[in-house]
Amino acid sequence: MPKLKAEPSHADAVTRFLLTHGYSDAAARARADLVTISSTAPEPWPLARLRRVGPSLWLLEMPTHTGRWEITAYRAPFDHVLALLVTEFSWILHEARETR
C-alpha cells in the first residue's frame, strides 16, 4: 500500500491551529507524509512533526537534542494529535516564543 501524503491543507490547518492557540512564532509545512512544525525565527529550527500513518491516523514525533527525531507514543486522529501538542508538549512551542 502506498504511503499517504500530507497535503498543504494539513500544514495550513496546523498553522491556523497554532495561531488560534497563541503560537504565532511557529509555522508548518508539508512534505511527503510529514507536516513539520518549525519556529519562525530568522534561523528556524524544528519543533515537532506529524507523520501520516493512515487515512485518519497521525503520529507525533519530537526532535531530540542530537537533531534526530523521536517517535512518541501518540498515534491519533489529526485534531487529537494537535491538541496533544499544545497540552502535553507546549513547552517546546514556548521555547520558540522565548528565543525570538
DRENBAKE-581381 format. One record per residue (C-alpha): x, y, z. Coordinates in steps of 0.5 Angstrom, whole numbers, padded with zeros to 4 digits. Example, Ala and Ser with C-alpha at 12.3 -4.5 7.8 and 13.67 -1.06 7.14 Angstrom:
<r u="0025" v="-0009" w="0016"/>
<r u="0027" v="-0002" w="0014"/>
This chain:
<r u="0000" v="0000" w="0000"/>
<r u="0003" v="0007" w="-0002"/>
<r u="0004" v="0012" w="0003"/>
<r u="-0001" v="0017" w="0005"/>
<r u="0002" v="0024" w="0003"/>
<r u="0001" v="0030" w="0008"/>
<r u="-0003" v="0036" w="0004"/>
<r u="-0001" v="0043" w="0004"/>
<r u="-0008" v="0044" w="0007"/>
<r u="-0006" v="0040" w="0013"/>
<r u="0000" v="0045" w="0014"/>
<r u="-0005" v="0051" w="0013"/>
<r u="-0009" v="0047" w="0019"/>
<r u="-0003" v="0046" w="0023"/>
<r u="-0001" v="0054" w="0023"/>
<r u="-0008" v="0056" w="0024"/>
<r u="-0009" v="0052" w="0030"/>
<r u="-0002" v="0054" w="0033"/>
<r u="-0005" v="0062" w="0031"/>
<r u="-0011" v="0061" w="0035"/>
<r u="-0008" v="0058" w="0041"/>
<r u="-0003" v="0064" w="0041"/>
<r u="0003" v="0061" w="0038"/>
<r u="0005" v="0066" w="0032"/>
<r u="0012" v="0064" w="0033"/>
<r u="0011" v="0057" w="0029"/>
<r u="0009" v="0055" w="0022"/>
<r u="0008" v="0049" w="0019"/>
<r u="0010" v="0046" w="0012"/>
<r u="0008" v="0039" w="0009"/>
<r u="0013" v="0034" w="0005"/>
<r u="0012" v="0027" w="0003"/>
<r u="0008" v="0024" w="0009"/>
<r u="0010" v="0029" w="0014"/>
<r u="0008" v="0036" w="0017"/>
<r u="0014" v="0039" w="0020"/>
<r u="0013" v="0045" w="0025"/>
<r u="0019" v="0050" w="0026"/>
<r u="0020" v="0056" w="0029"/>
<r u="0019" v="0063" w="0025"/>
<r u="0026" v="0066" w="0028"/>
<r u="0031" v="0068" w="0023"/>
<r u="0034" v="0062" w="0023"/>
<r u="0028" v="0057" w="0024"/>
<r u="0029" v="0050" w="0028"/>
<r u="0025" v="0044" w="0028"/>
<r u="0020" v="0044" w="0034"/>
<r u="0015" v="0038" w="0032"/>
<r u="0013" v="0034" w="0026"/>
<r u="0007" v="0030" w="0025"/>
<r u="0007" v="0024" w="0021"/>
<r u="0001" v="0021" w="0017"/>
<r u="0001" v="0013" w="0018"/>
<r u="-0006" v="0012" w="0016"/>
<r u="-0012" v="0015" w="0013"/>
<r u="-0014" v="0019" w="0019"/>
<r u="-0008" v="0017" w="0024"/>
<r u="-0002" v="0021" w="0025"/>
<r u="0004" v="0020" w="0029"/>
<r u="0007" v="0026" w="0034"/>
<r u="0015" v="0026" w="0033"/>
<r u="0019" v="0031" w="0037"/>
<r u="0026" v="0033" w="0036"/>
<r u="0032" v="0030" w="0041"/>
<r u="0038" v="0034" w="0043"/>
<r u="0042" v="0031" w="0038"/>
<r u="0038" v="0033" w="0032"/>
<r u="0035" v="0027" w="0031"/>
<r u="0027" v="0025" w="0031"/>
<r u="0024" v="0021" w="0037"/>
<r u="0017" v="0018" w="0036"/>
<r u="0012" v="0019" w="0041"/>
<r u="0007" v="0014" w="0044"/>
<r u="0002" v="0019" w="0041"/>
<r u="-0002" v="0016" w="0035"/>
<r u="-0009" v="0019" w="0034"/>
<r u="-0013" v="0023" w="0029"/>
<r u="-0010" v="0030" w="0027"/>
<r u="-0014" v="0034" w="0031"/>
<r u="-0013" v="0030" w="0037"/>
<r u="-0005" v="0030" w="0036"/>
<r u="-0005" v="0038" w="0035"/>
<r u="-0009" v="0038" w="0042"/>
<r u="-0004" v="0034" w="0045"/>
<r u="0002" v="0038" w="0042"/>
<r u="-0001" v="0044" w="0045"/>
<r u="-0002" v="0041" w="0052"/>
<r u="0003" v="0036" w="0053"/>
<r u="0009" v="0039" w="0049"/>
<r u="0007" v="0046" w="0050"/>
<r u="0014" v="0047" w="0053"/>
<r u="0017" v="0046" w="0046"/>
<r u="0013" v="0051" w="0043"/>
<r u="0014" v="0056" w="0049"/>
<r u="0021" v="0056" w="0047"/>
<r u="0020" v="0059" w="0040"/>
<r u="0017" v="0065" w="0043"/>
<r u="0022" v="0066" w="0048"/>
<r u="0028" v="0066" w="0043"/>
<r u="0025" v="0070" w="0038"/>
